[in-house]
Amino acid sequence: MNKARKKITEIQQKRAMRVRKRTRGTAQAPRMCVVKSNCHISVQVIDDVKGVTIASTSTMSKEVGKKRSKESGKILGEIIGKKLNSLGIERIVFDRGPFKYHGILHELAEAARAQGIRF
């Protein structure tokens, strides 16, 4: 691994630890964890007390059918917002992990807020 990539990895690990040390999900306010890979986006809503995934979706599902983009992030936010509304969950804790809050994550979060989810 070259020096530049090693530096980026260290920065991402520090950011992930900084974000995750404060985020814990409960039954009333579960944690929405977003994972981005080079090709896809995955969203899970997790109750950390029970250790259970409440709802999940990704760009690999038939509902979305698109690869990683701002548009697919917006679609994922709408889908996960509707799933949470059907389960009666209005409030979540947003776990962005090592990713900065802009672009795809911003679109996803705004689409979930448009569905009535608070965080």
Buried (B, 14 or more C-beta within 10 A) or exposed (E): EEEEEEEEEEEBEEBBEEBBEEBBBEEEBBBBBBBBEEEBBBBBBBBBEEEEEBBBBBBEBEEBEEEBBEEBBBBBBBBBBBBBEEEEBEEBBBBBBBBEEEEBBBBBBEBBEEBEBEB
